[in-house]
Amino acid sequence: MDYGSGNLRSAERALQRVGADVEVTADHRAAVEADGLVVPGVGAFAACMRGLLEVGGDKIIDHRLAGDRPVLGICVGMQVLFDQGVEHDMQANGCGQWPGTVERLQADVLPHMGWNEVDAPEGSVLFAGMEPGTRFYFVHSYGVRRWELEPSDSIKPPLVTWAEHGERFVAAVENGPLMATQFHPEKSGEAGARLLRNWLDTL
């Protein structure tokens, strides 16, 4: 999805390399009808949300999920799926797909930039076939520090992957057709390519 924010060409090339037929678009119908929709994002939470709202991206995501059609958020494209983001004491509403707040990480060195391991749960689709200790490429100062979705007897719980930089933070979420990564799979070499292939296999 092209909404004026995101490393679109890198994501496009990475998906093409693993066999996807990729269209970069802001067109509502094309985004709703695609087999899978990738929502990238870089920069500030509030700016990304403004761009997303301008193209009706929140409604596109809602429409797709209502029809059980896959969506993959990347970096700030993951962050905007949560309720809200707080940067420089300014709060902005997100898409509200998951409860939670994107806020500044408590770490001595920010941004968190470079390769880091993730702790993926058993049964993960995105990380299937990967060895423990596999590393992915992160560039961010803000993240989700607490998972706030309450357990439910009637709904299968999402699979949450964690990483650590100063403290634990959410590195990825798998929630039925809605999946997302805080790291950049398109910048993560063979590990990122494997993750994108795993996602494509769900379409």
Salt bridges, closest charged atoms under 4 A:
GLU12 OE1 - ARG9 NH1 2.83
GLU103 OE2 - ARG145 NH1 3.50
GLU103 OE2 - ARG146 NH2 2.73
GLU167 OE2 - ARG145 NE 2.68
GLU186 OE2 - HIS184 ND1 2.72
GLU190 OE2 - ARG197 NH2 2.57
